[in-house]
């Protein structure tokens, strides 16, 4: 019996995944967590075979959690399930240490397939994302969309800007100084070709709306 931990800040999502996994004879949910700290604690205590991790978590991001789990050399495999744009995040989560990425819009039909594929030692990505990665490798292109050029931390801050979070709240949420947040904002504006905080806020809000978040 393979043991699965679900780390997601939405109770309904955790319940939905738990039902799908519970209906599968060789899989079981061994625990749930709603934020990064609890997720890391549960991984250490329960030693699940696989953790399903959302990118948006209280107390840090899913990317941060993946890196912490990887750094502790736990044997737990990791699969990201998120509403965020796969083309922006799939390569980032794989680089951080996860073994797959599934969009929540496809999860109801494909989450068990994704779990089995990761547990078997393979990487799970959508067919569209797999083709995109292979095409990039073949072409050898280093050209990126402007938002893709943002670092993981910059992308995280860009997301929070779109949610309307103030600089002081971002600093507290990410456990960073206000000055560090402001420096990241400056870098983001430069990479996106924006000249003001007002333009940055509008761009971030539009980006979230385009993703349906």
ABEGO torsion letter per residue (X at the ends): XBBBBBBBABAAAAAAAAAAAAABAABBBAEBBABAAAAAAAAAAAGBABBBBBABBBGEBAAAAAAAAAAAGBABBBBBBBABBAAAAAAAAAAAGBABBBBAAAAAAAAAAAAAAAAAGBBBBBAAAAAAAAAAAAAGBABBBAAAABBAAAAAAAAAAAAGBBAAAAAAAAGBBAAAAAAAAAAAAAAAGBABAAAAAAAAAAAAAAAGX
